[in-house]
Amino acid sequence: MHRRNFLRTGAVATTGLGLGLTGTHQASATPRRAPLRVHTVLYDGVEEQDFAGHVEVLGILADQRRIKQTFVSADGPGRVATMSGLEIAIRAPWSPRSADILVVPGGGYGDESAVAEQIRRGVLPKALARAQRPGLIMAGVCTGTMLLSAARIADGRPCTTHHIAKEDLEAQGGKVVPGRVVDDGDLVTCGGVTSGLDLGLWLIERLYGHEDALFAEKVLEYERRGTVWRAAS
């Protein structure tokens, strides 16, 4: 049996939180009904944990909530090598118009980092800038927010990033606010590395309700950390 299915079955058997997946959802907000298309942007030198966190969280509910996840690259189909040298095949084309959420993970920080290289190349920031449209949520994990900043997407917007890059983010025009996850509507960012888990759980809560988020926490055996800062609606 698939590991997630095995864990999910056990969690449903031991907690009422599983009811949120059977049509008796009682969350504080009406859960999203339409399929959710999530594109995660990869590039050479991307940090594994920066993209693994939300991918794992959303994968727990993929079948029940019709969540489809896709790896994409601004350079199109091909292969990318992660920070640790793992090779990942990108099979889908760059197609932000077919996404509901576009997640940009980080890749270190500093002059020799993968993030700095992507900013120097300019291909990814330009592609992100062109991707903006009504209805698309753009998310940054860790120093992935700096790529959104390079695309001028974070200008004047509440946001956050890894603590080592916060001063630069603010100097570039971002409105850095305290919070492990910062939700400004169509821009959602989070702090360093492992906060991608918290971003994924927050997106689940925002779109489907707190019961589904708590259920995913139970499957992961992970308790959310820090504060979610959310702009007033």
LOLO-975155 format. One record per residue: residue in three letters; x, y, z of N, C-alpha, C in turn. Coordinates in steps of 0.05 Angstrom, whole numbers, padded with zeros to 5 digits, always signed. Example, Ala and Ser with C-alpha at 12.3 -4.5 7.8 and 13.67 -1.06 7.14 Angstrom:
# residues 2
ALA+00264-00114+00156+00246-00090+00156+00264-00066+00156 SER+00257-00045+00142+00273-00021+00143+00258+00001+00157 
# end
This chain:
# residues 233
MET+00017-00024+00000+00000+00000+00000+00017+00025+00000 HIS+00009+00045-00015+00024+00070-00016+00026+00082+00012 ARG+00050+00092+00019+00055+00102+00046+00034+00122+00055 ARG+00028+00142+00038+00008+00162+00046-00019+00149+00051 ASN-00027+00130+00034-00053+00117+00037-00053+00102+00063 PHE-00031+00089+00070-00030+00073+00095-00032+00092+00119 LEU-00017+00114+00119-00019+00133+00141-00046+00146+00143 ARG-00057+00152+00119-00083+00165+00119-00105+00147+00130 THR-00104+00121+00123-00123+00102+00133-00121+00100+00163 GLY-00096+00099+00174-00093+00097+00202-00103+00122+00216 ALA-00098+00145+00204-00107+00170+00217-00137+00172+00217 VAL-00150+00164+00196-00179+00165+00195-00191+00146+00216 ALA-00178+00124+00221-00188+00104+00240-00185+00113+00269 THR-00167+00132+00274-00161+00140+00301-00170+00168+00308 THR-00181+00183+00289-00189+00211+00295-00213+00219+00279 GLY-00229+00236+00290-00252+00247+00276-00245+00266+00254 LEU-00219+00273+00253-00211+00293+00233-00215+00281+00205 GLY-00215+00255+00202-00220+00243+00176-00247+00250+00165 LEU-00266+00258+00181-00292+00264+00171-00291+00287+00152 GLY-00271+00304+00154-00269+00327+00136-00264+00318+00107 LEU-00258+00292+00103-00252+00282+00077-00275+00266+00065 THR-00297+00264+00079-00319+00247+00071-00344+00262+00064 GLY-00342+00289+00062-00366+00304+00055-00380+00317+00078 THR-00370+00313+00103-00383+00324+00126-00365+00345+00138 HIS-00351+00360+00121-00332+00380+00130-00347+00402+00146 GLN-00335+00409+00169-00348+00429+00187-00328+00451+00193 ALA-00311+00458+00174-00292+00480+00178-00306+00506+00179 SER-00291+00527+00187-00303+00554+00190-00310+00567+00164 ALA-00297+00558+00142-00303+00570+00116-00311+00548+00096 THR-00326+00556+00076-00335+00537+00056-00311+00527+00040 PRO-00306+00501+00040-00281+00491+00026-00283+00494-00004 ARG-00261+00497-00016-00259+00499-00045-00270+00473-00058 ARG-00285+00475-00079-00297+00452-00092-00282+00445-00118 ALA-00272+00465-00132-00259+00460-00157-00232+00447-00154 PRO-00222+00433-00174-00195+00422-00172-00175+00444-00168 LEU-00153+00437-00155-00132+00456-00149-00107+00448-00164 ARG-00097+00467-00180-00073+00461-00197-00049+00477-00185 VAL-00030+00462-00175-00007+00475-00162+00019+00469-00178 HIS+00032+00491-00187+00057+00488-00202+00080+00497-00183 THR+00099+00479-00180+00123+00485-00164+00146+00490-00182 VAL+00159+00514-00180+00180+00522-00198+00207+00511-00188 LEU+00220+00496-00206+00247+00486-00199+00268+00498-00218 TYR+00292+00498-00208+00315+00508-00224+00340+00496-00212 ASP+00362+00497-00226+00387+00485-00217+00395+00498-00190 GLY+00401+00481-00170+00410+00490-00144+00387+00495-00125 VAL+00362+00489-00132+00340+00493-00114+00343+00476-00089 GLU+00335+00487-00066+00338+00473-00041+00315+00452-00038 GLU+00322+00427-00033+00303+00405-00032+00280+00410-00012 GLN+00288+00417+00012+00267+00420+00033+00248+00444+00027 ASP+00258+00463+00012+00242+00486+00005+00218+00478-00012 PHE+00221+00458-00029+00198+00449-00044+00185+00424-00034 ALA+00199+00408-00018+00188+00383-00008+00166+00388+00012 GLY+00168+00409+00028+00148+00413+00049+00120+00416+00039 HIS+00114+00435+00022+00087+00439+00013+00078+00417-00006 VAL+00097+00405-00021+00090+00383-00039+00079+00360-00023 GLU+00092+00353-00001+00084+00331+00017+00057+00337+00029 VAL+00053+00361+00039+00028+00369+00052+00005+00366+00033 LEU+00008+00379+00010-00014+00379-00010-00019+00350-00021 GLY+00002+00334-00022-00001+00307-00031-00019+00290-00014 ILE-00020+00296+00012-00036+00281+00030-00066+00283+00023 LEU-00074+00306+00012-00102+00310+00006-00107+00310-00024 ALA-00087+00301-00040-00089+00303-00069-00113+00289-00080 ASP-00119+00265-00072-00141+00250-00083-00168+00261-00073 GLN-00171+00265-00047-00196+00274-00037-00204+00302-00046 ARG-00185+00320-00049-00191+00347-00056-00183+00354-00085 ARG-00177+00333-00100-00170+00337-00129-00148+00358-00133 ILE-00126+00354-00119-00103+00372-00121-00083+00359-00140 LYS-00076+00373-00161-00057+00364-00181-00032+00381-00179 GLN-00009+00368-00173+00016+00382-00170+00034+00376-00194 THR+00048+00397-00203+00066+00395-00226+00091+00410-00221 PHE+00114+00398-00228+00140+00412-00228+00143+00426-00254 VAL+00151+00452-00253+00156+00467-00278+00182+00482-00276 SER+00192+00491-00299+00216+00507-00300+00212+00529-00320 ALA+00222+00553-00315+00220+00575-00334+00235+00568-00360 ASP+00253+00549-00359+00268+00541-00383+00254+00519-00398 GLY+00230+00510-00388+00215+00489-00402+00224+00461-00393 PRO+00213+00441-00406+00219+00413-00399+00249+00407-00400 GLY+00258+00389-00383+00286+00382-00381+00293+00371-00354 ARG+00317+00374-00345+00325+00364-00319+00338+00387-00303 VAL+00333+00387-00277+00346+00405-00259+00361+00389-00238 ALA+00383+00400-00229+00399+00388-00207+00394+00404-00182 THR+00385+00392-00161+00379+00406-00136+00405+00413-00122 MET+00403+00427-00099+00426+00435-00084+00444+00412-00076 SER+00432+00389-00071+00447+00365-00063+00455+00348-00086 GLY+00449+00357-00110+00457+00342-00134+00437+00322-00145 LEU+00413+00321-00133+00393+00303-00143+00382+00314-00169 GLU+00377+00296-00188+00366+00304-00214+00336+00299-00214 ILE+00321+00320-00223+00292+00318-00225+00284+00324-00253 ALA+00267+00307-00264+00258+00311-00292+00234+00330-00291 ILE+00235+00351-00308+00212+00369-00312+00199+00361-00339 ARG+00175+00351-00337+00162+00341-00361+00141+00361-00372 ALA+00131+00378-00355+00109+00396-00363+00121+00422-00373 PRO+00107+00435-00392+00117+00461-00401+00111+00483-00381 TRP+00125+00505-00384+00119+00529-00368+00092+00540-00376 SER+00073+00539-00358+00045+00546-00366+00030+00558-00342 PRO+00039+00581-00332+00026+00592-00308-00004+00598-00311 ARG-00013+00601-00335-00042+00606-00339-00059+00581-00333 SER-00046+00558-00332-00060+00534-00324-00056+00527-00295 ALA-00047+00546-00279-00042+00541-00250-00061+00558-00234 ASP-00068+00548-00210-00082+00564-00190-00063+00575-00169 ILE-00041+00560-00164-00020+00568-00146+00007+00563-00159 LEU+00024+00583-00158+00051+00580-00168+00070+00584-00144 VAL+00085+00563-00137+00102+00563-00114+00131+00565-00122 VAL+00146+00585-00111+00174+00589-00118+00191+00583-00093 PRO+00205+00560-00093+00223+00554-00070+00249+00568-00073 GLY+00264+00568-00051+00290+00581-00051+00313+00563-00058 GLY+00336+00575-00059+00360+00560-00066+00385+00573-00055 GLY+00386+00574-00028+00408+00587-00015+00406+00618-00017 TYR+00428+00631-00007+00429+00660-00010+00458+00669-00009 GLY+00463+00691-00022+00490+00701-00025+00498+00702-00054 ASP+00521+00714-00060+00530+00718-00088+00533+00692-00104 GLU+00540+00670-00090+00545+00645-00104+00521+00626-00103 SER+00499+00635-00094+00476+00618-00090+00461+00614-00116 ALA+00444+00593-00117+00427+00588-00140+00407+00611-00144 VAL+00397+00623-00122+00378+00645-00125+00392+00669-00138 ALA+00416+00675-00130+00431+00697-00142+00436+00692-00172 GLU+00442+00667-00179+00447+00660-00207+00421+00664-00223 GLN+00399+00656-00212+00373+00660-00227+00367+00689-00230 ILE+00373+00705-00210+00368+00734-00213+00387+00746-00234 ARG+00412+00737-00235+00431+00748-00255+00422+00740-00283 ARG+00413+00715-00286+00404+00706-00313+00379+00722-00322 GLY+00361+00727-00303+00338+00742-00309+00314+00727-00321 VAL+00319+00703-00330+00297+00688-00344+00274+00682-00325 LEU+00280+00672-00301+00259+00665-00283+00244+00690-00272 PRO+00258+00711-00263+00243+00735-00254+00225+00746-00275 LYS+00234+00747-00300+00217+00757-00322+00193+00740-00326 ALA+00197+00713-00325+00175+00695-00328+00155+00698-00306 LEU+00164+00702-00281+00146+00706-00259+00131+00731-00261 ALA+00144+00752-00270+00130+00778-00274+00108+00776-00294 ARG+00113+00761-00316+00092+00758-00336+00070+00739-00327 ALA+00075+00722-00307+00056+00703-00298+00033+00715-00282 GLN+00037+00738-00272+00016+00751-00254-00010+00754-00270 ARG-00031+00747-00256-00058+00751-00267-00078+00747-00244 PRO-00102+00758-00248-00123+00754-00227-00129+00725-00224 GLY-00132+00716-00199-00139+00689-00193-00115+00671-00188 LEU-00091+00680-00194-00067+00664-00189-00055+00672-00163 ILE-00051+00652-00145-00037+00656-00120-00007+00651-00125 MET+00010+00670-00119+00039+00665-00122+00050+00663-00094 ALA+00066+00642-00089+00077+00636-00063+00107+00634-00064 GLY+00120+00643-00043+00149+00642-00041+00157+00627-00015 VAL+00175+00608-00018+00185+00593+00005+00214+00601+00010 CYS+00220+00609+00034+00248+00616+00041+00258+00638+00022 THR+00281+00635+00011+00292+00655-00007+00279+00655-00035 GLY+00260+00638-00039+00244+00639-00063+00229+00666-00065 THR+00224+00678-00041+00212+00704-00041+00230+00725-00055 MET+00256+00721-00053+00274+00740-00066+00272+00739-00096 LEU+00264+00716-00107+00259+00714-00136+00233+00729-00143 LEU+00213+00727-00126+00189+00743-00130+00195+00773-00127 SER+00213+00779-00109+00221+00807-00106+00236+00817-00131 ALA+00253+00801-00142+00267+00808-00167+00248+00813-00190 ALA+00224+00800-00189+00204+00804-00209+00186+00827-00202 ARG+00192+00841-00181+00176+00865-00171+00148+00857-00161 ILE+00144+00832-00155+00118+00823-00146+00114+00829-00116 ALA+00135+00831-00101+00133+00837-00073+00134+00867-00066 ASP+00137+00884-00086+00139+00912-00080+00115+00923-00064 GLY+00121+00934-00041+00100+00946-00025+00081+00926-00013 ARG+00087+00900-00014+00069+00880-00005+00079+00867+00021 PRO+00061+00861+00040+00070+00846+00064+00081+00819+00055 CYS+00104+00812+00066+00118+00787+00057+00139+00780+00078 THR+00151+00757+00074+00174+00749+00090+00192+00730+00075 THR+00215+00723+00086+00234+00705+00074+00252+00694+00096 HIS+00273+00680+00089+00292+00670+00108+00304+00694+00123 HIS+00311+00691+00148+00319+00714+00164+00345+00728+00153 ILE+00362+00713+00139+00386+00725+00129+00381+00744+00105 ALA+00357+00742+00093+00351+00758+00070+00331+00780+00075 LYS+00321+00782+00100+00299+00801+00105+00307+00830+00100 GLU+00332+00838+00108+00340+00866+00103+00340+00872+00074 ASP+00350+00853+00057+00351+00858+00029+00323+00859+00017 LEU+00305+00842+00027+00278+00842+00017+00265+00869+00022 GLU+00270+00879+00046+00258+00905+00053+00271+00928+00036 ALA+00297+00926+00032+00310+00946+00016+00301+00946-00013 GLN+00291+00923-00022+00281+00921-00050+00252+00929-00052 GLY+00240+00936-00030+00212+00946-00032+00191+00929-00019 GLY+00199+00905-00009+00180+00888+00005+00173+00900+00033 LYS+00149+00895+00042+00141+00904+00068+00143+00880+00087 VAL+00166+00876+00099+00171+00853+00115+00156+00855+00141 VAL+00140+00834+00147+00124+00834+00172+00131+00808+00187 PRO+00128+00809+00214+00133+00784+00229+00112+00763+00224 GLY+00120+00739+00221+00102+00717+00216+00117+00695+00201 ARG+00112+00671+00209+00125+00648+00195+00113+00645+00167 VAL+00087+00650+00166+00073+00651+00140+00059+00678+00138 VAL+00062+00692+00115+00050+00718+00111+00031+00716+00087 ASP+00006+00720+00092-00015+00717+00071-00026+00744+00064 ASP-00020+00754+00040-00030+00779+00030-00048+00774+00005 GLY-00065+00754+00008-00084+00748-00013-00072+00732-00035 ASP-00064+00745-00057-00053+00730-00080-00022+00728-00078 LEU-00011+00737-00055+00017+00733-00050+00020+00721-00022 VAL+00031+00697-00021+00034+00683+00005+00063+00674+00007 THR+00077+00683+00028+00105+00677+00031+00110+00665+00059 CYS+00133+00652+00062+00140+00641+00088+00170+00644+00093 GLY+00178+00638+00117+00205+00641+00126+00223+00620+00115 GLY+00243+00612+00131+00264+00595+00120+00258+00565+00120 VAL+00266+00552+00099+00268+00523+00095+00244+00507+00104 THR+00243+00498+00130+00221+00481+00139+00195+00495+00141 SER+00194+00521+00138+00169+00535+00139+00152+00529+00115 GLY+00163+00516+00095+00147+00507+00072+00125+00488+00081 LEU+00130+00473+00102+00109+00455+00113+00086+00472+00124 ASP+00093+00494+00138+00072+00511+00149+00057+00526+00127 LEU+00071+00533+00106+00057+00546+00083+00037+00527+00071 GLY+00045+00502+00067+00027+00482+00056+00003+00477+00073 LEU+00007+00475+00099-00015+00471+00118-00033+00496+00118 TRP-00022+00520+00116-00039+00543+00116-00055+00545+00091 LEU-00044+00538+00068-00059+00537+00043-00082+00517+00045 ILE-00077+00494+00057-00099+00475+00061-00121+00487+00079 GLU-00113+00500+00101-00133+00512+00118-00149+00534+00104 ARG-00134+00550+00090-00148+00573+00076-00167+00563+00055 LEU-00160+00543+00040-00176+00534+00017-00197+00512+00025 TYR-00190+00496+00045-00208+00474+00052-00218+00473+00080 GLY-00206+00488+00098-00215+00489+00125-00195+00477+00145 HIS-00199+00484+00171-00180+00476+00191-00180+00446+00197 GLU-00202+00432+00192-00202+00403+00198-00184+00388+00179 ASP-00184+00396+00153-00166+00383+00134-00137+00389+00141 ALA-00131+00414+00150-00104+00421+00158-00095+00405+00182 LEU-00112+00402+00202-00106+00386+00225-00102+00356+00218 PHE-00118+00347+00199-00115+00319+00190-00087+00315+00177 ALA-00079+00334+00160-00053+00332+00147-00030+00333+00168 GLU-00033+00349+00189-00014+00350+00210-00011+00323+00224 LYS-00034+00310+00228-00033+00284+00242-00019+00263+00225 VAL-00025+00263+00199-00011+00244+00181+00019+00249+00181 LEU+00027+00274+00181+00055+00281+00180+00069+00278+00208 GLU+00053+00277+00229+00063+00279+00256+00080+00304+00259 TYR+00068+00326+00250+00081+00352+00251+00062+00373+00263 GLU+00072+00389+00281+00056+00411+00292+00065+00437+00281 ARG+00047+00453+00271+00054+00479+00259+00067+00497+00279 ARG+00086+00513+00268+00101+00531+00285+00095+00560+00277 GLY+00100+00578+00295+00099+00607+00289+00071+00617+00284 THR+00071+00641+00273+00046+00656+00268+00040+00658+00239 VAL+00014+00656+00232+00005+00663+00205-00005+00692+00206 TRP+00009+00710+00191+00000+00737+00189-00017+00739+00164 ARG-00042+00749+00167-00060+00751+00145-00071+00779+00142 ALA-00070+00789+00117-00081+00816+00112-00111+00816+00118 ALA-00121+00838+00128-00149+00841+00133-00165+00839+00107 SER-00186+00824+00107-00202+00821+00083-00222+00844+00080 
# end
